[in-house]
Amino acid sequence: MKPFIRRGKLKSGAIKIQIEYKEGRKRTRIVHIGTAHNELELNLLESKADEIINTNQLALELEATHGELDITLEKAYSKTLWEALDYVYQRIGFNIIEDEVFKQLVLSRIIEPTSKFDTIRVLDELGLNTPSNTGIHRSLRSCQEKDYRSLLAKACMTNTTKSSLKLLLYDVTTLYFEAEKEDEYRKAGLSKERRLDPQIVIGLLVDKNGFPLEVMSFEGNKAEVKTMLPVLESFKQRYGMIGITVTADAAMMSATNIAALEKLGYNYIISSKMNRFPMEIDEYLAIPENALEDGQIFESKATVIIAGKKLKRRCIYQYREKRAKLDLRNIEKAVAKAKNMVDSKIVYKRNQYFKITNGTKILDEELVAKHIKRAGIKGYITNLKISAQEVIDGYHQLYEVERSFRMSKTDLRARPIFHYTRDAIEAHLTIVFAALAISRHIQKKTGVSIKRFLRTLTPIRTGLVLFAGKTYKIKPLITPEASILLDSLTKL
């Protein structure tokens, strides 16, 4: 009698996987394969048991065969990679969306970012099940009609910890289109890539580790400063959380935003625009023996106009030598260009140190001196009552949202966008949002980039061979590095 796989549930809730051998009704032997604590481990152990059973049977067939072997490879597919990605998809809670094609679109974007319909080719080359064109169209429509993004956002929220939610990071980017004409949504605007193509503006809210929580799109000519409040209002309405600190750069700095943040109950750390040199630093430097030291911090009060009233808010300034060197190098380059413009040696579109007074081209030496004086100084406005260094450290977490944007643009290739209707564009962003969440989760659990994760697991192929009229599964060789990554994913 052929051996079979048996499951056994333990008191802890774990499941033991065994192979049972029988002769007639009599049990002759039991081989323990392992104990599974989650769905991925269960699938891996059952696959291993199945391979042991088939390998033993294949060995008997081979021993009885003489002459040349007629073995045909039916299929080789990336079962290990797909199951690992599928495991993370389910662990985050995205399986709340009962749409297999949507899952295929999300996971294939991680494997090889391409057009929606080229997903069929990507999955086919990996030997995996493929969706149909009709199925893809249907899934993209459902994405908007059933508001998949809200379901994904709520699932993402359940995968964050209270500590990671104490600091939220917000930033914007632009995504351009390969299109000649703009419309009411895709408009030409201030491009971070310095492009002239029609674009849209994307606002992304993440936790302090860069895990995405909310994404929203705006018209391409929308000012960055006007994008933050709609995203935060949506987040507040969805979860009603209080005591959260929002961090954003100087582009979000306005009295209107500060007033709205306080009304919504958010704390904030926003980079301050250096419109004037801080009086406290000026007074400090007025003493001849004083000089700025690396990391030196000053505290002050900044005036913001809220509801027509001038109010004081806490402002922190810090001097860094590394930042000063960079600022001075940039000033030096800009001054050199301005001098060339004054001498008519070359023409640049714009230079802040070049001006024309009474028809004469001159170098704005007063502005140059002003900028040199404040080189290396950065300001932060906050309503938090914590140490100045904690405020600065909190602001510098913004690099995590920048990493998420970088990942979405490079690893997941969110741009350029080839869709032209708003619903299709929003569906595309929803797919990228889900893929970004999975990628950030994998990075956090394994400690490696998503590129390295894919490079390690993609070559591992499971094979199906036809021999003597029967199909056998060929066990893949799991490398030590791949084994470590898979173990890291399943750790709680």
N, C-alpha and C positions, 0 to 999 in steps of 0.2 A: 504494500500500500504506500502511495506517495506521501511523504511527510507534509505537514501543514503548519501554518503559523497560528499561534494562539496568543491571545491577550489576557493579561491578568491585572486587575486593579488593586493597588496597594492602599493601606489605610491613609497614607499621606496624600492620596489622590493621583500619584504617579502611576504609570502603566508599564508593566514589564512585558517584554516581547520575547517569546520562546519558539523554538521549533520542536514539534512533537513527532516522534516516529512510532509507528504501530505495525504489528504483524497480526492481521485479522482484527480482533477487538482488544488485543493485548498491547498495552503501551510498553515499548521496548527501551526508549531513550528520550530524554528531554535536553535540548541544548539552549542555554540561556544566552540571548543576544545582547540585551541591555535594558535599561530603564529610561522611559521617556517622561520628561516633565513639561513638555509643550508640544504643539502640533508639528513644528519642524523636526524635533528630535524623533517624534513618533513616525513621521514619514521616512526619515533617514534609516531608522532601525528596521522598519518593515521592508524597505528596499533592500537593506543588507541581508535580511532573512530570506527574502525572495531570491536574491542572487545566490545565496548559499545553496538553497534547494535546487535551483536550476543548474548551478555549476556542478553539483554532485551528479545530477541526472545526465548532464552533458558528458561528464567524464565516463559514465557507464556506456553511453552511446558510442563514444569515441573508441573505447576499448574493444567494442564488438565490431568495429568497422575496419575493413582492410582496403588497401589501395588509396587512391587519391580522395581527399575530403572535398565534398561539394558544399561549401559554406558561402552564403550570400549575406552581405550587410544590407539589411532592410532600411535602417535609419540610425543616425547618430544625432543626438540632440542635447542641448544645454539644460538638462533637467536640474542640475545642482544650482546653477545661477538663477533660473526661473523660480525654483522653490524658495531660495533665499530671499529674493525680492518679494515674492508673494507672501512669505512669512512676515516681513516687515510691514507690507501693505495691510495685512490683517491685524498685526499687533498694534499699529497706530489706530486702528478702528475704521479704516476706509472701506472695509467690507460691508459697512452699513449701506453703501450704495450697491444695490443688486443689479449691476450692469457689468457683465464680463468683458464686453468690448471696451468700455471705459477703462477698466483695469489694464487691458492689453495696451491701450494707447498711452497710459501713464508709465507702465513698466518699460515699454519699448522706447520711450523717450529717454529713459535713464540709460538703457543699453546703447542706443544709437539715435541721437536726436535727428529727426528728419520730418518730412511732411506727413500728415495724417495717413494718407493713402499709401505712402511708401512703408508704413508700418507693416503692411502685409509682406513685403519683401524681407524686412528685417527679421520678423518672426519665422518666416519660411526658411531663411538661411540658417537659423538656429535650430531648425527641426521642430519648432513648436507649433501649436494650433494657431491658425490665422483667422482674423475676422474678414467679413465680406465688405465690399464697398457700401452696400446698402446698410449693413450693420453699423459702419462707421458714421454714416449720415444720421442714422437713427439715434446713435449715442450722443452725437454733438447736439442734436435738437433737445434730447432729454436733459442734457447737461444744464441748459438754460431753463427749460420748462419746469424741471423739478428742483432747480436751485441746488445743484450738487455742491457748489462752493460753500454754501452755509453749512451743509452737512460735514464737509471736510474741515471747515474752520472749527466746528464744535468738537470734532474728533481730535484735532490738533490740540485744542485747549485741554482735553483730558490727559494728554501726554506730557504736559508741563508740570513742574513742581511749583509750590507756593514761593519758594525762594527765587526761582527763575522768573516768576511773574512780577516780582517786586520792582523790576527794572525793565521797561519796554523801550525798544529802540525803533525809531522811525526815520525813514529816508525815502527819497524819490529817485527815479531814473526815467529815461525815455527809451521807447522802442520804436524803431522806424519801419516804414513800409516800402516795398519795391513798387511804388505807384507814382504816376505822373501828376495826378490831380488830387487835391485835398477835398474833404467834405466837412460836414458839421462835427465830426468826431476826430477824424484823422487830419490834423492841421499842422502847418509849419510853425515852429516855435523855437525857443531857446533849447538847442540840442546839446546834450552832454558829449556827444560824439562829433560835434561841430558839422553836422550834416544839414542839408537843405531839404531832405525828403519829408513828406508828411509823416507825422509821428503821433503817438499818444504818450501821456505821462502816467507812470505807475507809482503808486504809493504802497510801501510795504512796511508792515508792523511785525516785529519779531520779539521773542523774549531775549533775555540777556545772553543766551547761548547761540542766538541766530536762528532758532527754530521758528518757522513762519506761523503767524496767528491770523493775519488779516491782509488781504490784498485788494486794491481798488484801482480802477483806471479812470483817467480824466482826459478831456480834450487836449490836443497837442499843444495848444497855446495857453494852457492854464498855468498861472504863476505857482511856483513850488509852495510859497507861503500859504496859499489858499487850499492846499490839498490835505494838510494834516488834520484839520478839525473834522471833516467828513469821515475820515477813517477812524478817528478816536471816538467820535459820536456813535458810529456803528458798533464799535467794540463795546462801548459803555452800555448801549441799548441791549446788546446781545447778552452780556454777562452781569451788568450792574455792579462791577467791582469798584471798590474804593481803596485809597491808600497806595495807589500805584504811581510809580515815577516814570515819566516819559522823557526820553533823551532825544534831542534832535540838533542838527547843525544850525549855523547862523542864517541859512536861507529860510528857516522857519521862524526866525525871530521877528515878532511884531507885537505891539501892545494889544492888538485884537486877539491874537493867539494866546497870549499870556492871560488875558481876562477870561477867555473861553475855557482854558485849561483849569483855572481856579474855580470857575462856575461848575464845571463838570466834576470837580473833586479830585483832579489829578495833581500830583506833585510834578515838578519839571526841572530839567537841567538843559538849558539851551545855550549854545555858543553865542557870545555877545559880539555884536558888530562894533569894531573899534573906531567909532566916529570921533572920539576925542581921547587924548592921552589921559590916563587915570591920574587924578590929582594926588592921590596917595603916593604913587610912584614918582611923580614929579617932585614932590616935597622931599622924598627920600634921596633922590639924586641931586637935589640942590645942595646937599651937604658934601663938600669936596672929597672927604675920605670914603664916601659910600660908593659902592659899585654893585651891580646886580650879580647875584650868584645863581648857579644852575639849580633849578627847582624852587627858587624863592617864591613865596606866595604873599599876596597882598589882598586885603578885604576892603570892600567899598559898598556904596549904595548907588544903584542905578535908578534913574527916574523913568517911569513908564506912565503913559496917560491911559487910564482905565475909566470908562464911563464919564469922560470929560474931566476927570480928576488926576492931578499929578501925584503918583504914589511911588514910594521908594521900595525897591526890591534888592535883595542881597546879590552882590556881584563879587566874583572871585577872579583874581588875575594871577597868572603864573608865568615866570620867565624860564625858558629852557635854552641852553646853549646850542643844542643841535638845531632847534627851530630857528634860532637867530642866524646861524650860519646859512641855512637854506633861504631864509628871507633876504639876507644880504646878497646872496648870489643872484637871486631873482631880480632884486632891485638893480644890481649892477648890470645885468643883461638888458633890462628895460631902459635904463639910462643910456646905455650905448646905442640902442635903437633910436631913442629920442634925439640924441646928438646927431645921428645920421640924417634924421628927418629935418633937423634944424639946418644942417649943411646941404640939404637937398641931395644927398648921396643916394638915398633910397626912400621909398614911400611905403609905409605900413598903414593898414586900415585903421588901426587904433593904437594909441599909446598914452597912458595917463600922465606921463611927465612932459608931454609935448603940448604946447598951446600957442595960440596966435594972439598977440596983444598989439592993438593999433596997427594991424597989418604986418607985424614983425613976428617971425618964428623964434620962439625962445624955449629954453629948458626951464621947467617949473622947479626951480631949486628949493623953494620953500616946501613944496610937497615932498620932494626927495628927502629933505632933512627930517620932515615929520615922520615919514615911513622908516627911515633909518633909526630914528629914536625909539620907535615902538617895535623894532625887529625882535622876534623871540618871545613876545608877550601875547598871551591868549586870555580872553575873558569868558566867564561863564555866569549866567544869571540863573538863580534857583530860589525856590521857596522852602528848601529843605533845611532842617536844623541839625545837620550832621557836620563832621569835620570837613574843612576845605579840601583835603586830600581825597576823602571819600567822594566828594562831588566830582573832582577831576577824574578820578578812576572810573566813576560811573559813566561820565561822558565818553571816555576813551573806549568803552565797550562798543561804541558805534561801529568799530571796524567789523563787528560780527554781521551787522546788516549789510555792510559793504561786501563782505565775503559771500553772503547769500545772493546779492545782486550779481556778483562776479560769476558765481556758480550757475545761476539761471541763464546768464548771457553766453557763457563759454561751454560748460559741461552739458547744459540742457538746451542751449541754443534757442533761447526764446525769441531772438531777433535774427534776420528781419521777419516780419509777419506777412504772409501772402494772402490772408483772408481780407475780405472787403466789407462784409456786413458786421455790425456791432455784435450781434449774437454769436457769430462764428469767432470773432476776436476774443470775446469774453470766455467762450468755451476753451479756446486755446490757452488763455491765462489760467483757467481753472486746472487744466491738465498740467501746466508748468508748476503751478502752486503745489499740487499733490506730489509731483516728481521731486520738487525741492524739499518738501517735508520728509520724504523717504530718504533722500540723499543725505540730508543733515542728520537724520536719525542714525543712518549707517555710519557716517563719519564719527558721530559721538560714541557709538557703541564699540566700533572697531579701532578707532584712532588712526585710520588711514583715509586717504582721499577716495572719492567715488571712482576716480580713474583707476587707481591701483586696485580697488575692490573688483572692478569689472575685468581688469587685465589678469587678475589671479583666477577668477572663477569661470570666465568665458571659455577657456580651452578645455575645461573638464567636461567631457562628453560621455553620456550614457549611450550604449549601443544596443540595437536589436538585430540579431542575426537569424537567418533561416537555415536550419540544418535538419536533414532527414524529415522534411515536411512539418517541422515544428519550429516555433519562434522562441528564441532564448534572449534574455536580457544580459548584456555584458556589463559587469560592474566597472564604474569609472575609477580611475586612480586619483584619490584625493591627496593632493600634495600637503606637506606639513603646514605651509603658510595658509593654504585654503582652509585646512582644518581649524587653525587658530582663529581665523576670521569667522567661520561658521559658529564656533563655540562662543565667541564674543557676542554675536548677535542674540544668542539664546539666554545669555546671563541676565538676571533680573537686576 
